[in-house]
Structure formats: structure tokens, C-alpha cells
Amino acid sequence: MVAVRDAATVVLVRDRPGLEVLVMRRNPEAVFGPGATVFPGGALDPGDASPSVVTRTVGGRPDEADRALGASGGAIARWHAAVRECFEEAGVLLARDRNGAPVSGAHAARLAPWRGALQRHDATWADLLDAEDLVIDMRDLHVFAHWLTPVGPPRRYDTWFFVAAAPDEHDAAHDDVELVSSSWLTPRAALDQHERGEIDLIFPTWRTLLALEQFPTADDALAAVRGSRRGDGRVLVVPEGSGERVVLPGDDTRGAHSWTVPLPDPDLRADRALLTRREGVA
């Protein structure tokens, strides 16, 4: 029996002037998902659910997070994992100060040493939040999709996708270890590149881009996701392939064909160790 790992992914959106998303290409020499173009994300760390981390959550309670994901407990860790991984992989920090102001681009740049420390496991997520007195606002990340790797592959992941507005003046940048390139593209541009064989998209990434393509602006996409809720407070999702997705205006809810390609491994410690040995990265 293959254990299912919990993971979280963030789809960052912005307007330039139309909707663009941040996509990143995994190292072609990576052990898992080599060369795949993905969104920032990864596996949950135990520290993502630590009491000190949970207390640095605003905009919602842990039980509300559980209801939103239909979980019996611990769902708040998905929000923290998504924000942490986005910072580690893309350098974008979706956090706020105690007064509710978003972390500025200059502040995020100053926190670059924390990014390296987290990647090396020299510091924890709680260390960063406590030292900088930051909080994570649940309302900044909107539940978008839920993908479960099907039975068969040697690894399985239970991954929740969130959509978030990219904060102003944050310079998204890949780490040159796990991720070798990054770019802001319209959903259609990314889909076209995939069709031409220029980038590799797995099914959840492809389907996310296809859903976002219908929105002319980031605000339109975010408004649609915020509005996709039913009376009990849970996001309205429908089955699709081996996962689920939020129902958006104009969507075809009949779903898609099942997929069997596993998600790129969100637990990148093996990749990091391998690439460090090969390239001499500290």
C-alpha cells in the first residue's frame, strides 16, 4: 500500500494588463517530474501544523479551514504549506504584518536569507513567522482544486490547489536548484507552448490553465473562485479525472478523462540532495 502524502500548491495570478500566471520549470535532472512546468508548491512539513504556526493565522479559524476542505482536522496546515512553499520556490511571500498590511516587495527581498535557511532546513516556518512577527491571512488564498494521484504510481499525493493574487513589487524568481526557469504567462500562452511541445504540463496544471483562460483579468478569476461556495461554507467542487475542482461560471461540469500521470514529487528533499552533490550547491 502506497502512503498518500499531503501537499499544497499556489497559482499566483496578476494583470499585465490581462491575466497572467506564474509557472516554473523543474530541473531536468530532478529525480521526480523532471522538466515539468508547474506552479509553486510542495509537501506539508510537520511544522506547518505546529501550534505556534496555527496561532499566526488570521482571517479564519482552524475549524473553518477543515470545513472548507471537508477535513476532520489539520486543514489549516495546507494554507501554511502553500505560503511556505511559494516563498521557498518563488521568493514570493503571501504574508502580512500584525496590522494587516501585506509584506512589501522590499521586505520580501530582505527576507531572502530566510528562504535559503528554510530550503536547507536550517530554520522552520515558525522561526520565520515569529522572528518577523508575520501572520498568514486565510482570505489571501482561495481554494481552487483538489487532486489525488491515482492508484498505481509508486508515489501518491493529495494536493489542494489555491489561487492567490501576486503581491505588488515581489520579484518572483526560481531558486536555480529545484526550479531552473520561471515566467509569467497568460494561460493561453502556456497552453500553446504545451501544444507545440515547448513545455510539459501534467493534467492538473493543464486543467488549471484551461479553467483560468476564461477570465480576462485576475480580479475576475479571484471573484469567481470566491463566489463558488454553497450554503454550508464549503467550496462547490465536482469530480474531474482523479480529483476535484471548483465549479466556475460557464464551466462544463461533466469532467474529463481519468489521468494516470503522477504529480511531480512535492517532497523535493531527494532532488535537493542529488542536485547539491552534482552541482556543489551549498
Backbone hydrogen bonds in HBPLUS format (Angstrom, degrees):
<---DONOR---> <-ACCEPTOR-->    atom                        ^
c    i                          cat <-CA-CA->   ^        H-A-AA   ^      H-
h    n   atom  resd res      DA  || num        DHA   H-A  angle D-A-AA Bond
n    s   type  num  typ     dist DA aas  dist angle  dist       angle   num
A0005-ARG N   A0156-ARG O   2.95 MM 151  6.28 170.7  1.96 143.1 142.3     1
A0158-ASP N   A0005-ARG O   2.70 MM 153  5.92 165.6  1.72 162.7 164.3     2
A0044-LEU N   A0006-ASP O   3.05 MM  38  5.90 160.6  2.09 140.3 139.5     3
A0007-ALA N   A0158-ASP O   2.95 MM 151  5.95 149.9  2.05 149.1 142.4     4
A0160-TRP N   A0007-ALA O   3.27 MM 153  6.61 156.5  2.33 138.0 136.1     5
A0008-ALA N   A0042-GLY O   2.98 MM  34  5.73 157.8  2.03 153.1 156.3     6
A0042-GLY N   A0008-ALA O   2.94 MM  34  5.73 151.8  2.02 160.1 163.9     7
A0009-THR N   A0160-TRP O   2.99 MM 151  6.30 154.0  2.06 156.7 157.3     8
A0162-PHE N   A0009-THR O   2.83 MM 153  6.12 155.3  1.89 152.8 160.6     9
A0010-VAL N   A0040-PRO O   2.87 MM  30  5.68 166.9  1.89 164.9 168.1    10
A0011-VAL N   A0162-PHE O   2.72 MM 151  6.04 157.3  1.77 155.5 163.5    11
A0164-ALA N   A0011-VAL O   3.03 MM 153  6.21 161.9  2.06 147.5 148.1    12
A0022-LEU N   A0012-LEU O   3.22 MM  10  5.67 145.1  2.35 144.0 150.9    13
A0013-VAL N   A0164-ALA O   2.97 MM 151  6.29 155.0  2.03 157.8 164.1    14
A0166-ALA N   A0013-VAL O   2.89 MM 153  5.60 170.3  1.90 154.6 153.5    15
A0014-ARG N   A0020-GLU O   3.00 MM   6  5.35 146.9  2.12 144.1 150.6    16
A0020-GLU N   A0014-ARG O   2.78 MM   6  5.35 150.0  1.87 155.7 159.3    17
A0016-ARG N   A0018-GLY O   2.81 MM   2  5.10 155.2  1.87 138.1 140.5    18
A0019-LEU N   A0216-PRO O   3.17 MM 197  5.94 145.4  2.29 128.6 132.3    19
A0021-VAL N   A0185-LEU O   2.75 MM 164  5.52 160.1  1.79 152.3 153.6    20
A0185-LEU N   A0021-VAL O   3.00 MM 164  5.52 160.8  2.03 153.9 154.7    21
A0023-VAL N   A0183-SER O   2.99 MM 160  5.68 171.1  2.00 166.6 168.3    22
A0183-SER N   A0023-VAL O   3.00 MM 160  5.68 155.8  2.06 160.7 166.7    23
A0024-MET N   A0038-VAL O   2.85 MM  14  5.37 161.8  1.88 155.0 160.7    24
A0038-VAL N   A0024-MET O   2.73 MM  14  5.37 163.9  1.75 160.3 158.9    25
A0025-ARG N   A0181-SER O   2.94 MM 156  5.29 159.2  1.98 138.7 144.7    26
A0180-VAL N   A0025-ARG O   2.80 MM 155  5.79 153.1  1.87 165.3 174.1    27
A0026-ARG N   A0036-ALA O   2.91 MM  10  5.47 169.8  1.92 153.0 154.3    28
A0027-ASN N   A0178-GLU O   2.79 MM 151  5.42 151.1  1.87 150.0 146.9    29
A0030-ALA N   A0027-ASN O   2.92 MM   3  5.19 163.8  1.94 117.2 119.9    30
A0036-ALA N   A0033-GLY O   3.22 MM   3  5.58 171.6  2.23 129.8 130.7    31
A0037-THR N   A0200-ASP O   2.92 MM 163  5.71 178.2  1.92 162.6 162.9    32
A0043-ALA N   A0266-PRO O   3.23 MM 223  4.83 156.3  2.29  98.7  96.6    33
A0048-ASP N   A0045-ASP O   2.95 MM   3  5.44 157.4  2.00 115.5 122.6    34
A0049-ALA N   A0046-PRO O   3.25 MM   3  6.01 166.8  2.27 119.1 122.8    35
A0050-SER N   A0047-GLY O   3.20 MM   3  4.94 170.0  2.21 102.3 104.9    36
A0053-VAL N   A0050-SER O   3.00 MM   3  5.30 129.4  2.27 106.4 119.8    37
A0054-VAL N   A0050-SER O   2.98 MM   4  6.29 165.6  2.00 160.9 165.1    38
A0055-THR N   A0051-PRO O   3.06 MM   4  6.21 154.9  2.12 148.8 154.3    39
A0056-ARG N   A0053-VAL O   2.89 MM   3  5.27 150.9  1.97 110.1 119.7    40
A0136-ILE N   A0056-ARG O   2.90 MM  80  6.33 159.6  1.94 153.4 157.9    41
A0058-VAL N   A0136-ILE O   2.89 MM  78  6.10 162.9  1.92 145.1 148.6    42
A0138-MET N   A0058-VAL O   2.90 MM  80  6.30 161.2  1.93 163.8 157.9    43
A0064-GLU N   A0061-ARG O   2.94 MM   3  5.17 127.8  2.22 104.0 118.3    44
A0065-ALA N   A0061-ARG O   3.07 MM   4  6.49 150.1  2.16 152.6 161.6    45
A0066-ASP N   A0062-PRO O   2.96 MM   4  6.28 153.7  2.03 147.4 154.8    46
A0067-ARG N   A0063-ASP O   3.04 MM   4  6.28 157.5  2.09 140.8 146.0    47
A0068-ALA N   A0064-GLU O   2.95 MM   4  6.12 155.1  2.01 143.9 151.0    48
A0069-LEU N   A0065-ALA O   3.14 MM   4  6.39 146.6  2.26 146.7 153.9    49
A0070-GLY N   A0066-ASP O   2.81 MM   4  5.71 108.5  2.33 138.4 157.1    50
A0071-ALA N   A0066-ASP O   2.75 MM   5  4.64 154.6  1.82 141.2 142.9    51
A0070-GLY N   A0067-ARG O   3.22 MM   3  4.83 150.4  2.31  92.7 101.4    52
A0077-ALA N   A0074-GLY O   3.16 MM   3  5.89 156.2  2.22 118.7 124.3    53
A0078-ARG N   A0075-ALA O   2.85 MM   3  5.59 154.0  1.92 121.4 128.5    54
A0079-TRP N   A0076-ILE O   3.13 MM   3  5.52 126.0  2.44 106.1 117.7    55
A0080-HIS N   A0076-ILE O   3.40 MM   4  6.82 161.1  2.44 149.3 153.6    56
A0081-ALA N   A0077-ALA O   2.82 MM   4  5.96 160.3  1.86 150.3 156.2    57
A0082-ALA N   A0078-ARG O   2.96 MM   4  6.05 157.6  2.01 144.6 150.7    58
A0083-VAL N   A0079-TRP O   3.09 MM   4  6.37 160.5  2.13 148.7 153.1    59
A0084-ARG N   A0080-HIS O   2.87 MM   4  5.99 169.1  1.88 154.4 158.1    60
A0085-GLU N   A0081-ALA O   2.88 MM   4  5.91 169.4  1.89 150.7 154.1    61
A0086-CYS N   A0082-ALA O   3.05 MM   4  6.09 151.0  2.13 139.4 147.7    62
A0087-PHE N   A0083-VAL O   3.06 MM   4  6.32 151.5  2.15 147.3 154.3    63
A0088-GLU N   A0084-ARG O   2.89 MM   4  6.19 164.6  1.91 154.8 159.3    64
A0089-GLU N   A0085-GLU O   2.83 MM   4  5.84 170.1  1.84 152.0 155.0    65
A0090-ALA N   A0086-CYS O   2.87 MM   4  5.41 150.7  1.96 131.7 141.3    66
A0091-GLY N   A0087-PHE O   2.91 MM   4  4.34 137.3  2.10 113.1 121.7    67
A0173-ALA N   A0090-ALA O   2.83 MM  83  5.03 162.4  1.86 134.0 138.6    68
A0103-VAL N   A0095-ALA O   2.96 MM   8  5.77 156.3  2.01 148.9 143.6    69
A0096-ARG N   A0135-VAL O   2.89 MM  39  5.34 158.8  1.94 157.5 162.6    70
A0135-VAL N   A0096-ARG O   2.83 MM  39  5.34 159.6  1.87 152.0 158.1    71
A0097-ASP N   A0101-ALA O   2.86 MM   4  5.48 156.2  1.92 151.0 155.8    72
A0100-GLY N   A0097-ASP O   2.91 MM   3  5.35 163.4  1.94 117.8 122.1    73
A0108-ALA N   A0104-SER O   2.91 MM   4  6.18 161.2  1.95 150.8 155.9    74
A0109-ALA N   A0105-GLY O   2.96 MM   4  6.18 154.1  2.03 145.7 152.6    75
A0110-ARG N   A0106-ALA O   3.03 MM   4  6.28 150.6  2.11 142.3 150.2    76
A0111-LEU N   A0107-HIS O   3.11 MM   4  6.39 130.5  2.37 140.3 153.4    77
A0111-LEU N   A0108-ALA O   3.09 MM   3  5.08 134.4  2.31  94.8 107.6    78
A0112-ALA N   A0109-ALA O   3.16 MM   3  5.43 161.2  2.20 113.4 114.8    79
A0114-TRP N   A0111-LEU O   2.85 MM   3  5.40 131.8  2.08 116.4 129.4    80
A0115-ARG N   A0112-ALA O   2.94 MM   3  5.08 123.1  2.28 101.0 116.0    81
A0116-GLY N   A0112-ALA O   3.34 MM   4  6.81 154.9  2.40 156.3 160.6    82
A0117-ALA N   A0113-PRO O   3.03 MM   4  6.26 157.4  2.08 146.0 152.8    83
A0118-LEU N   A0114-TRP O   2.87 MM   4  6.05 158.6  1.91 153.7 158.1    84
A0119-GLN N   A0115-ARG O   3.06 MM   4  6.30 159.8  2.10 147.2 152.9    85
A0120-ARG N   A0116-GLY O   2.97 MM   4  6.17 151.4  2.06 147.9 155.2    86
A0121-HIS N   A0117-ALA O   2.98 MM   4  5.92 109.7  2.49 131.9 148.6    87
A0122-ASP N   A0117-ALA O   2.78 MM   5  4.85 149.4  1.87 154.1 154.5    88
A0121-HIS N   A0118-LEU O   3.07 MM   3  4.85 148.6  2.18  96.4 106.1    89
A0127-ASP N   A0124-THR O   3.09 MM   3  5.06 119.5  2.47  92.2 107.1    90
A0128-LEU N   A0124-THR O   3.26 MM   4  6.70 156.2  2.32 149.7 153.6    91
A0129-LEU N   A0125-TRP O   3.07 MM   4  6.36 173.8  2.08 158.2 159.0    92
A0130-ASP N   A0126-ALA O   2.87 MM   4  5.88 162.3  1.90 150.7 155.9    93
A0131-ALA N   A0127-ASP O   2.92 MM   4  5.94 166.5  1.94 149.3 153.8    94
A0132-GLU N   A0128-LEU O   3.04 MM   4  6.05 158.9  2.08 152.5 157.5    95
A0133-ASP N   A0129-LEU O   2.86 MM   4  5.46 108.8  2.38 129.6 144.4    96
A0134-LEU N   A0129-LEU O   2.97 MM   5  4.89 154.2  2.04 134.3 142.6    97
A0133-ASP N   A0130-ASP O   3.26 MM   3  4.89 149.3  2.36  93.0 102.0    98
A0140-ASP N   A0137-ASP O   2.94 MM   3  5.66 168.7  1.96 124.2 127.9    99
A0141-LEU N   A0138-MET O   3.26 MM   3  5.81 161.2  2.30 113.7 118.7   100
A0142-HIS N   A0163-VAL O   2.92 MM  21  5.13 171.5  1.92 147.5 150.3   101
A0163-VAL N   A0142-HIS O   2.81 MM  21  5.13 154.0  1.88 140.0 147.5   102
A0144-PHE N   A0161-PHE O   2.81 MM  17  5.39 158.7  1.86 160.3 153.2   103
A0246-VAL N   A0144-PHE O   2.95 MM 102  5.46 147.8  2.05 167.5 158.5   104
A0145-ALA N   A0161-PHE O   3.28 MM  16  4.92 159.3  2.32 123.9 126.9   105
A0161-PHE N   A0145-ALA O   2.70 MM  16  4.92 171.4  1.70 146.0 149.0   106
A0146-HIS N   A0244-GLU O   2.94 MM  98  4.94 169.9  1.95 127.6 131.1   107
A0244-GLU N   A0146-HIS O   2.51 MM  98  4.94 159.5  1.55 159.2 165.1   108
A0147-TRP N   A0159-THR O   2.80 MM  12  5.22 166.6  1.82 161.7 161.5   109
A0159-THR N   A0147-TRP O   2.81 MM  12  5.22 164.8  1.83 169.3 166.1   110
A0149-THR N   A0157-TYR O   2.94 MM   8  5.31 161.2  1.97 148.4 154.1   111
A0176-ASP N   A0179-LEU O   2.91 MM   3  5.42 126.9  2.19 163.0 169.3   112
A0190-ALA N   A0186-THR O   3.08 MM   4  6.42 162.7  2.12 161.5 165.5   113
A0191-LEU N   A0187-PRO O   2.96 MM   4  6.19 160.9  2.00 150.6 156.2   114
A0192-ASP N   A0188-ARG O   2.82 MM   4  6.00 155.6  1.88 150.2 157.1   115
A0193-GLN N   A0189-ALA O   2.95 MM   4  6.17 156.1  2.00 146.8 153.1   116
A0194-HIS N   A0190-ALA O   3.02 MM   4  6.28 151.8  2.10 145.1 152.8   117
A0195-GLU N   A0191-LEU O   2.94 MM   4  6.24 156.1  1.99 146.4 152.9   118
A0196-ARG N   A0192-ASP O   2.97 MM   4  6.26 146.0  2.09 146.7 155.6   119
A0198-GLU N   A0193-GLN O   2.82 MM   5  5.11 149.5  1.91 164.5 157.5   120
A0197-GLY N   A0194-HIS O   2.98 MM   3  5.04 157.3  2.04 105.3 112.1   121
A0206-TRP N   A0202-ILE O   2.95 MM   4  6.12 169.3  1.96 162.7 166.2   122
A0207-ARG N   A0203-PHE O   2.81 MM   4  5.96 164.9  1.83 161.0 164.6   123
A0208-THR N   A0204-PRO O   2.99 MM   4  6.08 151.5  2.08 140.4 148.0   124
A0209-LEU N   A0205-THR O   3.05 MM   4  6.31 163.9  2.08 153.8 157.2   125
A0210-LEU N   A0206-TRP O   2.96 MM   4  6.20 153.6  2.03 146.6 154.6   126
A0211-ALA N   A0207-ARG O   2.98 MM   4  6.18 152.3  2.05 144.9 151.4   127
A0212-LEU N   A0208-THR O   2.98 MM   4  6.23 160.1  2.02 150.8 156.3   128
A0213-GLU N   A0209-LEU O   2.97 MM   4  6.01 133.7  2.19 141.9 153.1   129
A0215-PHE N   A0212-LEU O   3.10 MM   3  5.76 169.8  2.11 122.7 126.0   130
A0221-ALA N   A0217-THR O   3.19 MM   4  6.55 157.0  2.25 145.4 150.8   131
A0222-LEU N   A0218-ALA O   2.89 MM   4  6.14 167.9  1.91 159.2 162.2   132
A0223-ALA N   A0219-ASP O   2.89 MM   4  5.97 156.8  1.95 146.2 152.9   133
A0224-ALA N   A0220-ASP O   3.04 MM   4  6.21 152.5  2.11 143.9 150.9   134
A0225-VAL N   A0221-ALA O   3.05 MM   4  6.35 157.6  2.10 150.4 156.0   135
A0226-ARG N   A0222-LEU O   2.93 MM   4  6.10 163.3  1.96 150.2 155.1   136
A0227-GLY N   A0223-ALA O   2.98 MM   4  6.08 139.3  2.15 137.4 148.2   137
A0228-SER N   A0225-VAL O   3.19 MM   3  5.18 156.0  2.25 101.5 108.7   138
A0229-ARG N   A0227-GLY O   2.96 MM   2  5.64 136.0  2.16 102.2  90.1   139
A0236-LEU N   A0228-SER O   3.23 MM   8  5.85 165.0  2.25 127.6 132.0   140
A0230-ARG N   A0234-ARG O   3.30 MM   4  6.15 169.9  2.31 167.3 166.6   141
A0233-GLY N   A0230-ARG O   3.00 MM   3  5.82 161.4  2.03 132.8 135.2   142
A0247-VAL N   A0236-LEU O   3.01 MM  11  6.06 153.8  2.08 157.6 158.2   143
A0238-VAL N   A0245-ARG O   2.88 MM   7  5.63 147.3  1.99 151.4 159.5   144
A0245-ARG N   A0238-VAL O   3.02 MM   7  5.63 145.9  2.14 147.0 157.3   145
A0240-GLU N   A0243-GLY O   2.81 MM   3  5.28 161.4  1.84 135.2 132.7   146
A0243-GLY N   A0240-GLU O   2.79 MM   3  5.28 160.6  1.82 136.9 142.7   147
A0251-ASP N   A0248-LEU O   3.00 MM   3  5.50 156.1  2.06 145.2 143.1   148
A0272-ARG N   A0268-LEU O   2.86 MM   4  6.08 165.2  1.88 159.0 162.8   149
A0273-ALA N   A0269-ARG O   2.97 MM   4  6.17 163.4  2.00 151.3 155.0   150
A0274-LEU N   A0270-ALA O   2.97 MM   4  6.11 163.3  2.00 149.4 154.4   151
A0275-LEU N   A0271-ASP O   2.85 MM   4  6.01 172.4  1.86 159.6 161.7   152
A0276-THR N   A0272-ARG O   2.90 MM   4  5.93 148.5  2.00 142.5 151.6   153
A0277-ARG N   A0273-ALA O   3.10 MM   4  6.31 156.9  2.15 145.3 150.4   154
A0278-ARG N   A0274-LEU O   3.03 MM   4  6.31 156.2  2.08 148.4 155.4   155
A0279-GLU N   A0275-LEU O   2.83 MM   4  5.79 158.3  1.88 148.3 153.6   156
A0280-GLY N   A0276-THR O   2.79 MM   4  5.11 130.8  2.03 136.5 143.3   157
